[in-house]
Amino acid sequence: MLRHRRSLLLLLVMAGCASPAVKPQAPRSSLGPPPAVAPPASQPAAPSPQPTAPVTPPVVSGDMVFDAWAAEFYVRAVKAGLPPDLVTREMAGLTPDPRVMARDSRQPEFSQPISVYVTGAVTPGAIAMGARKASEFPAFEAIEHRYGVPRAILLGVWARESGFGAIQGDFDVIRSMASLAAQGRRRDWADSELIAALKIIASGEATRGQLKGSWAGAMGQTQFTPSSYLALAVDGDGDGRRDIWRSPADALASAANLLARGGWIAGQSWAREVTVPADIDFSLSEGPKETPGWWAERGVVRADGLAWSAADQTAPAQLLAPAGAGGPVFLLFPNHFAIRRYNNSVAYALAVGLLADRIAGGGPLVRPWPVETPLSLTDRMTAQRALIALGFSPGTPDGVVGMGTRTALRAWQKARGITADGYLSPAMVQKLKAESGAS
């Protein structure tokens, strides 16, 4: 019986091998499709198998640019050490936020004059609120002792960043960063901030629901970016967590740590209002950093008539006339630039510092801010193009009156015998247009 079964099996195998109707295929290789096998002439060619598509998280945005970026980002995030299941979960179904994209691309038609920005920050209400909160939190003493940053400065930051914690933003930070990384103006930065935000979730320090902030991803009461949170946030109330959203002590201690790491020098001023002689060379503005003694030789003295402190006497200071020769003038100390590590804006640092001075009991400016006329975007870009045409390049014309534009304008003013304060007023725009023939 066994011999009969073996003989029958052998006949069946031989019959199968002799039949041209079935063509065996080699196993599919994971490295690509198998070599094509030519079919019999009497049959049409079968399509070659295609390589297996890489596994990516589900994306259903319907935006081709966003979806392509998301697939690439998934790979980068996993290579950065994030758990694949976490990245898949947080990226699944993600869509670009049109509100974020609108804000990122928005260039205001009229720029806000620095006087308007600063006076809008240093208000009686903000001063009174800051003075009250200065005595409400017992953690201030420990924070000042550890980081050397005065509570008044921290209160100024707190006021500007979130209205003392009241306005923290309600944007989903993951979605905001993804939107900016896919299609924003600073894509590499946003990409890295998104990875940092995912690392916060992976660490368990905050949930996706807690990661709320501004449209640009700044979070909590002192508006830290995700990367700043990972690097600089600290536990200020001793509960073992870094909760900059709900704990004022954590938020303020974290801000103090950021400023200290940014170069804050304990005991020095951040800036002082000064008076200058009528013949001062304003082209020195935003230029050399010299001691108050050096500036005194040129007629620059404190506006309040007081002597310089010992700490300030040896500190390098820079002249600044933010509203031109007709407005208040300051000497900026290193701590001013530490504040700008928070937000690299002259207006922001002045608002924080001047509010801090008032919270600490100081008086108003000796020389008030002048009444300024907002410049249109067209005027700002016309002035920049005119400076380029006249040989004083401010960089790419973008309508932003930053350091490059102010430096170029001062050089042109000095060459024309005009007060070289670098202040772009409507009258200065007209002079530039007339000389360059710009329209």
VEXPADREN-279363 format. One line per field, with one value per residue (C-alpha): residue number from 0; residue in three letters; x, y, z. Coordinates in steps of 0.5 Angstrom, whole numbers. Layout:
! residues N
seq: c(NUM,...)
type: c(ALA,...)
c1: c(X,...)
c2: c(Y,...)
c3: c(Z,...)
***
This chain:
! residues 439
seq: c(0,1,2,3,4,5,6,7,8,9,10,11,12,13,14,15,16,17,18,19,20,21,22,23,24,25,26,27,28,29,30,31,32,33,34,35,36,37,38,39,40,41,42,43,44,45,46,47,48,49,50,51,52,53,54,55,56,57,58,59,60,61,62,63,64,65,66,67,68,69,70,71,72,73,74,75,76,77,78,79,80,81,82,83,84,85,86,87,88,89,90,91,92,93,94,95,96,97,98,99,100,101,102,103,104,105,106,107,108,109,110,111,112,113,114,115,116,117,118,119,120,121,122,123,124,125,126,127,128,129,130,131,132,133,134,135,136,137,138,139,140,141,142,143,144,145,146,147,148,149,150,151,152,153,154,155,156,157,158,159,160,161,162,163,164,165,166,167,168,169,170,171,172,173,174,175,176,177,178,179,180,181,182,183,184,185,186,187,188,189,190,191,192,193,194,195,196,197,198,199,200,201,202,203,204,205,206,207,208,209,210,211,212,213,214,215,216,217,218,219,220,221,222,223,224,225,226,227,228,229,230,231,232,233,234,235,236,237,238,239,240,241,242,243,244,245,246,247,248,249,250,251,252,253,254,255,256,257,258,259,260,261,262,263,264,265,266,267,268,269,270,271,272,273,274,275,276,277,278,279,280,281,282,283,284,285,286,287,288,289,290,291,292,293,294,295,296,297,298,299,300,301,302,303,304,305,306,307,308,309,310,311,312,313,314,315,316,317,318,319,320,321,322,323,324,325,326,327,328,329,330,331,332,333,334,335,336,337,338,339,340,341,342,343,344,345,346,347,348,349,350,351,352,353,354,355,356,357,358,359,360,361,362,363,364,365,366,367,368,369,370,371,372,373,374,375,376,377,378,379,380,381,382,383,384,385,386,387,388,389,390,391,392,393,394,395,396,397,398,399,400,401,402,403,404,405,406,407,408,409,410,411,412,413,414,415,416,417,418,419,420,421,422,423,424,425,426,427,428,429,430,431,432,433,434,435,436,437,438)
type: c(MET,LEU,ARG,HIS,ARG,ARG,SER,LEU,LEU,LEU,LEU,LEU,VAL,MET,ALA,GLY,CYS,ALA,SER,PRO,ALA,VAL,LYS,PRO,GLN,ALA,PRO,ARG,SER,SER,LEU,GLY,PRO,PRO,PRO,ALA,VAL,ALA,PRO,PRO,ALA,SER,GLN,PRO,ALA,ALA,PRO,SER,PRO,GLN,PRO,THR,ALA,PRO,VAL,THR,PRO,PRO,VAL,VAL,SER,GLY,ASP,MET,VAL,PHE,ASP,ALA,TRP,ALA,ALA,GLU,PHE,TYR,VAL,ARG,ALA,VAL,LYS,ALA,GLY,LEU,PRO,PRO,ASP,LEU,VAL,THR,ARG,GLU,MET,ALA,GLY,LEU,THR,PRO,ASP,PRO,ARG,VAL,MET,ALA,ARG,ASP,SER,ARG,GLN,PRO,GLU,PHE,SER,GLN,PRO,ILE,SER,VAL,TYR,VAL,THR,GLY,ALA,VAL,THR,PRO,GLY,ALA,ILE,ALA,MET,GLY,ALA,ARG,LYS,ALA,SER,GLU,PHE,PRO,ALA,PHE,GLU,ALA,ILE,GLU,HIS,ARG,TYR,GLY,VAL,PRO,ARG,ALA,ILE,LEU,LEU,GLY,VAL,TRP,ALA,ARG,GLU,SER,GLY,PHE,GLY,ALA,ILE,GLN,GLY,ASP,PHE,ASP,VAL,ILE,ARG,SER,MET,ALA,SER,LEU,ALA,ALA,GLN,GLY,ARG,ARG,ARG,ASP,TRP,ALA,ASP,SER,GLU,LEU,ILE,ALA,ALA,LEU,LYS,ILE,ILE,ALA,SER,GLY,GLU,ALA,THR,ARG,GLY,GLN,LEU,LYS,GLY,SER,TRP,ALA,GLY,ALA,MET,GLY,GLN,THR,GLN,PHE,THR,PRO,SER,SER,TYR,LEU,ALA,LEU,ALA,VAL,ASP,GLY,ASP,GLY,ASP,GLY,ARG,ARG,ASP,ILE,TRP,ARG,SER,PRO,ALA,ASP,ALA,LEU,ALA,SER,ALA,ALA,ASN,LEU,LEU,ALA,ARG,GLY,GLY,TRP,ILE,ALA,GLY,GLN,SER,TRP,ALA,ARG,GLU,VAL,THR,VAL,PRO,ALA,ASP,ILE,ASP,PHE,SER,LEU,SER,GLU,GLY,PRO,LYS,GLU,THR,PRO,GLY,TRP,TRP,ALA,GLU,ARG,GLY,VAL,VAL,ARG,ALA,ASP,GLY,LEU,ALA,TRP,SER,ALA,ALA,ASP,GLN,THR,ALA,PRO,ALA,GLN,LEU,LEU,ALA,PRO,ALA,GLY,ALA,GLY,GLY,PRO,VAL,PHE,LEU,LEU,PHE,PRO,ASN,HIS,PHE,ALA,ILE,ARG,ARG,TYR,ASN,ASN,SER,VAL,ALA,TYR,ALA,LEU,ALA,VAL,GLY,LEU,LEU,ALA,ASP,ARG,ILE,ALA,GLY,GLY,GLY,PRO,LEU,VAL,ARG,PRO,TRP,PRO,VAL,GLU,THR,PRO,LEU,SER,LEU,THR,ASP,ARG,MET,THR,ALA,GLN,ARG,ALA,LEU,ILE,ALA,LEU,GLY,PHE,SER,PRO,GLY,THR,PRO,ASP,GLY,VAL,VAL,GLY,MET,GLY,THR,ARG,THR,ALA,LEU,ARG,ALA,TRP,GLN,LYS,ALA,ARG,GLY,ILE,THR,ALA,ASP,GLY,TYR,LEU,SER,PRO,ALA,MET,VAL,GLN,LYS,LEU,LYS,ALA,GLU,SER,GLY,ALA,SER)
c1: c(0,6,9,3,2,9,8,2,5,11,6,2,8,11,4,5,12,10,4,5,-1,2,9,12,15,21,19,19,25,25,30,25,21,24,27,21,20,18,11,9,8,1,-1,0,5,3,5,11,10,12,16,12,11,14,10,8,3,-4,-5,-11,-10,-12,-6,-1,5,3,2,9,12,9,11,18,18,16,22,26,22,24,31,31,29,22,17,14,7,8,9,4,-1,0,1,-5,-10,-7,-8,-5,-8,-10,-10,-3,-1,-5,-1,6,5,2,6,2,0,2,8,7,11,15,12,5,8,12,6,1,5,7,0,-2,-6,0,4,-1,-2,6,6,1,4,11,9,4,9,14,18,20,26,29,28,32,37,39,39,40,34,30,23,21,24,21,14,15,16,10,6,8,8,1,-2,1,-2,-8,-7,-3,-6,-11,-7,-5,2,3,-1,2,9,7,3,10,14,11,9,12,17,22,21,27,26,19,21,26,21,16,20,22,14,13,19,15,9,14,17,10,12,5,0,-2,-8,-4,1,-3,0,1,0,8,8,10,7,5,5,12,11,17,18,18,26,27,22,26,33,31,25,25,21,20,15,19,13,18,15,16,9,10,2,-1,5,7,13,15,14,18,23,24,24,29,34,33,35,41,43,42,48,44,49,46,47,47,42,39,39,38,35,40,41,45,48,45,52,52,54,48,51,54,47,47,55,60,59,63,63,59,65,67,60,60,66,62,56,52,49,44,37,35,41,44,51,52,52,59,57,54,61,65,60,60,54,51,47,40,35,29,25,30,33,27,25,28,35,38,45,44,47,49,42,38,41,39,32,33,34,27,25,30,26,29,21,20,26,25,17,20,25,21,15,20,23,16,14,20,18,21,18,16,21,24,23,17,16,14,8,10,6,6,9,6,9,9,13,18,20,20,25,29,30,32,37,40,39,44,49,47,44,40,39,33,27,22,19,22,26,31,38,40,35,37,45,44,40,45,50,46,44,51,54,48,49,43,42,44,39,37,30,25,20,15,19,26,22,20,28,30,25,26,34,33,27,24,16)
c2: c(0,5,3,5,11,13,11,15,22,21,21,27,31,29,31,38,39,37,42,49,52,54,58,58,65,66,69,77,80,85,89,90,86,80,79,79,72,71,68,63,67,65,69,76,79,80,86,86,87,94,95,96,103,106,106,113,116,117,124,126,134,134,139,136,140,139,132,131,135,130,124,127,129,123,120,126,125,118,119,124,119,120,113,112,110,117,121,117,118,126,127,123,127,133,139,146,151,157,162,161,161,168,171,168,172,178,184,190,196,201,200,201,207,205,211,208,201,203,207,202,197,202,204,206,199,195,199,198,190,189,193,188,182,184,182,177,171,169,165,172,172,166,167,173,170,164,168,175,178,183,181,188,186,179,182,187,180,177,183,183,176,174,180,177,170,172,171,165,163,158,155,148,148,142,144,151,148,143,149,153,147,145,152,158,163,159,152,149,153,151,143,143,146,141,136,139,140,132,131,134,130,124,126,126,133,136,133,135,138,143,145,151,158,163,162,162,156,161,157,159,165,167,164,159,156,148,148,154,150,143,147,153,151,150,148,154,152,145,140,137,139,145,147,154,154,154,155,163,161,156,161,166,162,160,167,169,163,165,172,169,164,170,174,178,181,182,189,193,197,195,202,209,215,221,228,229,236,239,238,230,226,221,217,214,211,203,204,204,201,205,206,212,216,216,218,224,226,227,231,225,225,221,225,224,228,222,219,213,207,203,197,202,206,200,197,198,202,204,210,209,215,210,216,220,226,229,223,220,218,212,209,201,197,189,187,191,186,180,182,182,174,174,178,181,188,194,196,190,191,198,196,191,195,202,198,195,201,204,198,199,206,210,216,217,219,226,227,225,221,225,224,220,218,211,210,205,199,202,208,204,199,206,209,202,202,209,208,202,206,212,207,206,199,196,189,186,191,188,194,192,198,194,195,195,200,205,204,205,211,214,213,217,222,224,224,229,233,231,230,222,219,214,215,214,220,221,228,223,218,224,227,220,219,226,225,218,219,213,213)
c3: c(0,2,-5,-9,-5,-7,-14,-15,-11,-16,-22,-20,-19,-26,-29,-25,-28,-35,-35,-39,-35,-29,-28,-21,-19,-14,-7,-7,-5,1,-3,-9,-15,-17,-24,-30,-32,-39,-40,-46,-53,-52,-46,-44,-40,-33,-29,-25,-18,-15,-8,-2,0,6,12,14,19,16,14,11,10,3,2,-2,1,8,7,3,9,14,11,11,18,21,19,22,28,29,28,33,38,39,39,33,36,39,33,29,34,35,27,25,22,23,18,17,21,16,22,23,16,16,21,19,12,15,14,17,13,18,23,30,32,38,43,42,43,50,52,51,55,61,63,70,71,69,74,79,78,78,84,88,85,87,94,93,91,97,91,89,94,93,85,86,90,86,79,81,76,80,81,77,71,72,73,66,62,65,64,57,55,58,62,68,66,64,56,54,48,46,39,39,39,35,30,30,29,24,20,20,19,12,9,14,13,18,16,19,26,26,25,30,35,33,35,42,43,42,46,52,51,51,57,61,63,59,55,48,51,56,50,48,46,41,34,34,39,45,51,58,63,60,53,52,46,46,46,51,55,55,56,61,64,72,78,82,87,89,87,82,76,71,70,66,65,72,77,77,81,75,70,73,76,68,66,71,69,61,63,67,62,57,60,66,71,78,80,74,71,64,61,64,60,59,56,51,48,42,38,40,34,33,28,35,36,36,36,41,47,52,60,62,64,56,55,60,56,50,54,56,63,67,66,73,75,80,80,76,81,82,78,72,72,69,65,57,55,48,46,43,41,39,37,34,36,38,43,50,49,53,55,54,59,58,61,56,51,56,55,48,49,50,44,40,39,42,43,47,51,53,54,59,62,63,66,71,73,74,78,83,84,79,76,69,63,64,56,54,47,41,37,32,25,23,16,11,8,2,5,9,3,-2,3,3,-4,-5,0,-4,-10,-7,-5,3,3,8,6,2,2,7,10,17,20,23,25,18,15,21,20,13,14,19,14,9,14,16,9,7,14,17,24,24,28,24,25,19,19,14,12,12,7,2,2,0,-5,-8,-8,-11,-16,-13,-13)
***
